[in-house]
Amino acid sequence: MVLLLVAIAVGIIIVTVLIVKYTKTNPRAVLGMDRKCNRCGTIIDGAECPKCKNNKMSFGV
């Protein structure tokens, strides 16, 4: 009986944490992707930056 009450309490805590995280998350944040390139800072619409895509470092090879 006590184990059941503990499981219910843990479930309520988990649900409360998930509801709080859901309400604080920006609705436009999709999969945690940034809209800026990490190298040059250009705003991009896809997964790859068109500026940095062509300028890959080849180490002189």
N, C-alpha and C positions, 0 to 999 in steps of 0.2 A: 504494500500500500504506500509506504513511504517512497519507494523507488518510483512509483507512478506519479506521485506529487512532485518529486524532483524533476522528472522528465517533462512534466507539464510546465513547470517553472522555467526550465531551460528553453523549451519551445517558445514560450511567450517572450523571453528575452531575445532570442534569435529573430523572431518575427518583428519585434520592436526595433531592433538594430537595422534590419533590412528596410523597414518602412522609413526610418530616418534617413538612411543612405539614398533611398529612392527620391525622397522629397528634396534633398540637397543637391542631387546630381543635375547638371545642366541638360535639358532635353536635346540640345543640339550636339552634345558630345557623343559621337558614334564610335564605339570601339576604342576610344582613347586616342584617336589619330589627330595629329596636329595638322593645321592647314598651312604651316610654314616649313620650308626646307631647313634641315638641320645644318647644312653647310653654308648656304648663302642667304637664307632668311626670306626668300621669295615666297609669296603666297601661291600655293599650288592647289589644283582641283583634284588631282589623281594621286597615285601612290608614288610616282617618280617626278622629280623636278626636271623640266625640259632644259634648263641651263646646265645643271650638274650632270645630266645624263650623258652629254657629249664630251664633257671634260673629265673623264676618268683618269686617275693617276696610274701610269704604267711603269713608273720607276725607270724610265729611260730605255725601255725595251721596245 
